[in-house]
Amino acid sequence: MLLNPGALPKTSSGKLQRRACLTTWQTGELDVFAEFNGDTVQSVAVSVTSVNQTRMAAIWSEILQIPNIAPEHSFFALGGESIAAMQISAAVREQWQVAVEPGLVFIKPTLAEYTETVVKLTTTEIIQGNAAIERSDASENLPLSFGQQSLWALQQLYPETTAYHIAGAIRITGHVDVNTVRSAFTGLMLRHDSLRSVFKAEDGLASINILTDCDLPFIYHDLTNYFDAEAEAQVLAETAVLTPFALAEQPAWRLVVIKRAEHDYELNLVLHHLIADGWSMNLLLSEFAELYQAELNGVSAERAKLPIRYADYARWQRAWTQP
């Protein structure tokens, strides 16, 4: 038996009234999501009664991997859990164009109740989130995404922390043209606005300014004449990672190139999580390799302008979630 815990009889102090639970179950008054006999759901299969129920049943069947779902079947009795609830919510959003919280299945657990609620929502809450994200060329007082806002707030609480730094290093054996490395990353900085972003604060509220003119955060160390270049290189790499960023003054990333010896180089890329994650770092390194090789070969490596910027996504996200 799967019970609705919020409807169980309780005393004024919140303790469960066991005898009252038994009595209401025996009289059929207890709010029950589903009853089981072994592995079988005790309900009489009733065919879906509307086109909307048919559409919803198809979604539930695909996600829960259960055929022939009837209107009175409970999501939980069918084995539903939180991940399935989120998957159903996403599918409903795509097909019905309405924002549905995953928690709706806790309130309306049967297919019939759930479908009825979704259909009602479509008449009043058609979502704007399915609209295309529009590009803007604005560069000042841009909103942070919710994820950025949370990270920024944590950074203000602990301004010296480097816990949100993402670092990657590449060891290269062979000749490296340092000037071409600098040129390639300059191209990346011009292409990706996040690499030219600073985070300003006014009255406790953060916003982003995209700089049109800023220096490349590039540092080069030549250790070929050092007695213990390996140890010194390790210190320099650790310093690159453990030095906090001045988020309001300069872009939240840096590139440190270390020449350990002839034909032995190390590239250390450090970005704040406000502007990157592991996936985007890999993307940057991939684009760098393409630009670097193209410049060495004297080939143009100009890439198409990005259709949207992260700032455009942040603006769209807020417009979707806030009235």
C-alpha positions as CSV (number, residue, x, y, z in Angstrom):
1,M,0.0,0.0,0.0
2,L,1.3,3.4,-0.9
3,L,-0.2,6.1,1.3
4,N,-0.5,9.8,1.1
5,P,1.5,10.8,4.2
6,G,0.0,14.3,4.4
7,A,-3.5,12.9,4.8
8,L,-2.8,10.4,7.6
9,P,-4.7,11.0,10.8
10,K,-2.5,12.7,13.5
11,T,-2.9,14.1,17.0
12,S,-2.6,17.8,17.7
13,S,1.0,17.2,18.6
14,G,1.7,15.6,15.2
15,K,1.8,12.0,16.3
16,L,0.3,9.3,14.0
17,Q,-3.1,8.0,15.1
18,R,-2.6,4.3,14.3
19,R,-6.1,3.1,15.2
20,A,-7.7,6.0,13.2
21,C,-5.5,5.0,10.2
22,L,-6.8,1.4,10.4
23,T,-10.4,2.6,10.8
24,T,-10.3,5.0,7.8
25,W,-8.6,2.3,5.7
26,Q,-11.3,-0.3,6.5
27,T,-14.0,2.2,5.6
28,G,-12.3,3.3,2.4
29,E,-11.7,6.8,3.6
30,L,-7.9,6.6,3.8
31,D,-6.1,8.5,1.1
32,V,-4.2,5.8,-0.8
33,F,-2.1,6.3,-3.8
34,A,-2.1,2.5,-4.7
35,E,-2.6,-0.9,-3.2
36,F,-0.4,-3.8,-4.0
37,N,-0.9,-7.6,-3.9
38,G,2.5,-9.0,-4.4
39,D,3.8,-7.2,-7.5
40,T,0.4,-6.4,-9.0
41,V,-1.3,-3.1,-8.8
42,Q,-4.8,-3.6,-7.6
43,S,-6.9,-1.6,-10.0
44,V,-9.2,-2.3,-12.8
45,A,-7.6,-1.2,-16.1
46,V,-9.7,1.4,-17.7
47,S,-8.9,2.7,-21.1
48,V,-7.9,6.4,-21.5
49,T,-10.9,8.6,-22.1
50,S,-9.5,11.5,-24.0
51,V,-6.9,12.5,-26.5
52,N,-4.9,14.3,-23.8
53,Q,-4.9,11.3,-21.6
54,T,-3.7,9.2,-24.6
55,R,-0.8,11.7,-25.1
56,M,0.1,11.7,-21.5
57,A,-0.1,7.9,-21.2
58,A,2.3,7.6,-24.1
59,I,4.8,9.9,-22.2
60,W,4.4,7.9,-18.9
61,S,4.8,4.6,-20.8
62,E,7.9,5.7,-22.5
63,I,9.6,7.0,-19.4
64,L,8.4,4.4,-17.0
65,Q,8.8,1.6,-19.5
66,I,5.3,0.3,-18.7
67,P,2.6,-0.3,-21.4
68,N,-1.1,0.2,-21.1
69,I,-1.2,2.8,-18.4
70,A,-4.8,3.5,-17.3
71,P,-6.2,6.8,-16.0
72,E,-6.4,5.7,-12.4
73,H,-2.9,4.3,-12.3
74,S,-0.6,6.1,-9.8
75,F,2.8,7.4,-10.9
76,F,4.3,5.9,-7.7
77,A,2.5,2.6,-8.0
78,L,4.1,2.3,-11.4
79,G,7.6,2.6,-10.0
80,G,8.0,6.4,-10.6
81,E,10.8,8.2,-8.8
82,S,12.3,11.7,-8.8
83,I,14.3,11.3,-12.0
84,A,11.3,10.0,-13.9
85,A,9.2,12.9,-12.5
86,M,11.7,15.4,-14.0
87,Q,11.8,13.5,-17.3
88,I,8.0,13.6,-17.5
89,S,8.0,17.3,-16.6
90,A,10.4,18.0,-19.4
91,A,8.4,16.0,-21.9
92,V,5.2,17.8,-20.9
93,R,6.9,21.1,-21.3
94,E,8.0,20.2,-24.8
95,Q,4.6,18.8,-26.0
96,W,2.2,21.0,-24.1
97,Q,4.3,24.2,-24.0
98,V,3.5,24.7,-20.3
99,A,5.9,24.8,-17.3
100,V,5.1,22.0,-15.0
101,E,7.0,21.4,-11.7
102,P,8.3,17.8,-11.2
103,G,6.6,17.9,-7.8
104,L,3.1,17.9,-9.5
105,V,3.1,14.1,-9.4
106,F,3.1,14.2,-5.6
107,I,-0.1,16.3,-5.7
108,K,-1.8,14.7,-8.7
109,P,-0.3,11.2,-8.8
110,T,-2.7,9.4,-11.1
111,L,-2.6,9.8,-14.9
112,A,-6.1,11.3,-15.0
113,E,-5.5,13.9,-12.3
114,Y,-2.1,14.8,-13.7
115,T,-3.4,15.2,-17.2
116,E,-6.4,17.3,-16.1
117,T,-4.1,19.7,-14.2
118,V,-1.7,20.0,-17.2
119,V,-4.6,20.7,-19.6
120,K,-5.9,23.4,-17.2
121,L,-2.4,25.0,-17.0
122,T,-2.2,25.2,-20.8
123,T,-5.0,27.8,-20.8
124,T,-3.3,30.1,-18.4
125,E,0.5,29.5,-18.4
126,I,1.8,29.0,-21.9
127,I,5.5,29.3,-21.4
128,Q,7.7,31.8,-22.9
129,G,10.8,29.6,-22.4
130,N,10.4,27.8,-25.7
131,A,10.9,31.0,-27.6
132,A,14.3,31.4,-29.3
133,I,17.0,33.1,-27.3
134,E,17.7,36.4,-29.0
135,R,21.1,37.9,-29.3
136,S,21.9,41.3,-27.9
137,D,24.9,43.5,-28.4
138,A,24.5,45.2,-25.0
139,S,27.7,45.2,-23.0
140,E,26.9,46.9,-19.6
141,N,24.8,46.0,-16.6
142,L,24.0,42.6,-18.0
143,P,22.2,40.1,-15.7
144,L,23.9,37.0,-14.2
145,S,22.3,33.6,-14.6
146,F,21.0,32.1,-11.4
147,G,24.0,29.8,-11.3
148,Q,26.4,32.7,-11.7
149,Q,24.5,34.7,-9.0
150,S,24.9,31.9,-6.5
151,L,28.6,31.5,-7.2
152,W,29.1,35.3,-7.1
153,A,27.4,35.5,-3.7
154,L,29.6,32.7,-2.3
155,Q,32.7,34.4,-3.6
156,Q,31.7,37.6,-1.8
157,L,31.4,35.7,1.4
158,Y,34.9,34.2,1.0
159,P,36.8,36.7,-1.4
160,E,40.1,34.9,-1.0
161,T,38.9,31.5,-1.8
162,T,40.0,29.7,-5.0
163,A,37.7,26.8,-4.6
164,Y,35.8,27.9,-7.7
165,H,38.9,28.0,-10.0
166,I,39.0,25.5,-12.8
167,A,42.5,24.6,-14.0
168,G,43.9,22.6,-16.9
169,A,47.5,22.1,-18.0
170,I,49.1,20.9,-21.2
171,R,52.6,19.6,-21.3
172,I,54.1,20.0,-24.8
173,T,57.3,18.5,-26.0
174,G,58.7,20.3,-29.1
175,H,58.9,23.8,-30.4
176,V,56.2,26.2,-29.2
177,D,55.8,29.6,-30.7
178,V,54.9,31.7,-27.7
179,N,53.8,34.7,-29.8
180,T,51.4,32.5,-31.8
181,V,50.0,31.1,-28.5
182,R,49.4,34.7,-27.4
183,S,47.7,35.6,-30.7
184,A,45.5,32.5,-30.7
185,F,44.2,33.2,-27.2
186,T,43.7,36.9,-28.2
187,G,41.4,35.6,-30.9
188,L,39.5,33.4,-28.4
189,M,39.1,36.3,-26.1
190,L,37.5,38.4,-28.9
191,R,35.2,35.5,-29.8
192,H,34.0,34.6,-26.4
193,D,32.5,37.5,-24.4
194,S,32.8,35.6,-21.1
195,L,36.6,36.0,-21.5
196,R,36.2,39.8,-21.4
197,S,33.6,39.9,-18.6
198,V,34.0,41.7,-15.3
199,F,31.5,41.4,-12.4
200,K,30.4,44.7,-10.9
201,A,28.3,45.2,-7.8
202,E,26.0,48.0,-6.8
203,D,23.9,48.0,-3.7
204,G,24.7,44.3,-3.2
205,L,23.5,43.4,-6.7
206,A,25.9,42.0,-9.3
207,S,25.9,42.7,-13.0
208,I,28.3,41.9,-15.9
209,N,30.2,44.4,-18.0
210,I,31.8,43.1,-21.2
211,L,35.0,45.0,-21.9
212,T,35.7,46.1,-25.4
213,D,39.4,46.7,-24.7
214,C,41.4,44.7,-22.2
215,D,44.8,43.1,-21.8
216,L,45.2,39.4,-22.4
217,P,45.8,37.8,-19.0
218,F,48.9,36.1,-20.3
219,I,52.1,35.3,-18.3
220,Y,55.2,33.8,-19.7
221,H,58.1,32.3,-17.7
222,D,61.3,31.1,-19.2
223,L,63.0,28.7,-16.8
224,T,65.8,27.4,-19.1
225,N,68.5,28.9,-16.9
226,Y,67.0,27.7,-13.6
227,F,68.9,25.1,-11.6
228,D,65.7,23.3,-10.6
229,A,63.3,24.2,-13.3
230,E,60.9,21.4,-12.4
231,A,60.3,22.6,-8.8
232,E,60.0,26.2,-10.0
233,A,57.5,25.3,-12.7
234,Q,55.4,23.5,-10.0
235,V,55.4,26.6,-7.8
236,L,54.4,28.9,-10.7
237,A,51.6,26.5,-11.8
238,E,50.3,26.3,-8.2
239,T,50.5,30.1,-7.9
240,A,48.4,30.5,-11.1
241,V,45.7,28.3,-9.6
242,L,45.7,29.7,-6.1
243,T,45.8,33.4,-6.9
244,P,42.3,34.9,-6.5
245,F,40.8,36.9,-9.4
246,A,39.8,40.6,-9.1
247,L,36.4,39.9,-10.5
248,A,35.3,43.6,-10.7
249,E,38.5,44.8,-12.3
250,Q,39.7,42.2,-14.9
251,P,38.5,39.1,-16.7
252,A,38.2,36.0,-14.5
253,W,40.9,33.8,-16.2
254,R,44.6,33.6,-16.9
255,L,47.0,31.8,-19.1
256,V,50.5,30.9,-17.8
257,V,53.0,29.5,-20.2
258,I,56.1,28.0,-18.7
259,K,59.2,27.1,-20.7
260,R,60.9,24.4,-18.6
261,A,63.7,23.7,-21.1
262,E,64.3,23.8,-24.8
263,H,61.4,21.9,-26.4
264,D,59.7,21.5,-23.1
265,Y,56.7,23.7,-22.4
266,E,53.7,23.8,-20.1
267,L,50.4,25.7,-20.7
268,N,48.4,26.4,-17.6
269,L,44.8,27.7,-18.2
270,V,42.9,28.8,-15.1
271,L,39.3,30.1,-15.3
272,H,36.8,31.0,-12.6
273,H,33.7,28.9,-12.5
274,L,31.6,32.0,-13.1
275,I,32.6,32.0,-16.7
276,A,33.4,28.4,-17.5
277,D,33.0,24.7,-16.6
278,G,34.9,21.6,-17.5
279,W,33.1,21.2,-20.8
280,S,33.7,24.8,-21.9
281,M,37.4,24.5,-20.9
282,N,37.8,21.6,-23.2
283,L,36.1,23.6,-25.9
284,L,38.5,26.5,-25.4
285,L,41.5,24.2,-25.6
286,S,40.1,22.6,-28.7
287,E,39.6,26.0,-30.4
288,F,43.0,27.1,-29.3
289,A,44.6,24.1,-30.9
290,E,42.8,24.9,-34.2
291,L,43.7,28.6,-34.1
292,Y,47.3,27.9,-33.2
293,Q,47.8,25.4,-36.0
294,A,46.1,27.6,-38.5
295,E,48.3,30.6,-37.6
296,L,51.5,28.5,-37.8
297,N,50.4,27.4,-41.3
298,G,49.5,30.9,-42.4
299,V,45.9,29.9,-42.9
300,S,42.9,32.0,-41.9
301,A,41.0,30.4,-38.9
302,E,38.2,32.9,-38.6
303,R,35.2,31.3,-37.1
304,A,31.6,32.4,-37.5
305,K,30.2,34.8,-34.9
306,L,28.5,33.1,-32.1
307,P,24.7,33.2,-32.5
308,I,24.1,34.0,-28.8
309,R,26.2,34.9,-25.8
310,Y,26.0,33.5,-22.3
311,A,24.6,36.9,-21.2
312,D,21.7,36.4,-23.7
313,Y,21.0,33.0,-22.1
314,A,21.0,34.6,-18.6
315,R,18.5,37.3,-19.8
316,W,16.3,34.6,-21.4
317,Q,16.4,32.5,-18.2
318,R,15.2,35.4,-16.1
319,A,12.5,36.4,-18.5
320,W,11.2,32.8,-18.4
321,T,11.2,32.3,-14.7
322,Q,10.2,35.7,-13.5
323,P,7.0,37.5,-14.5
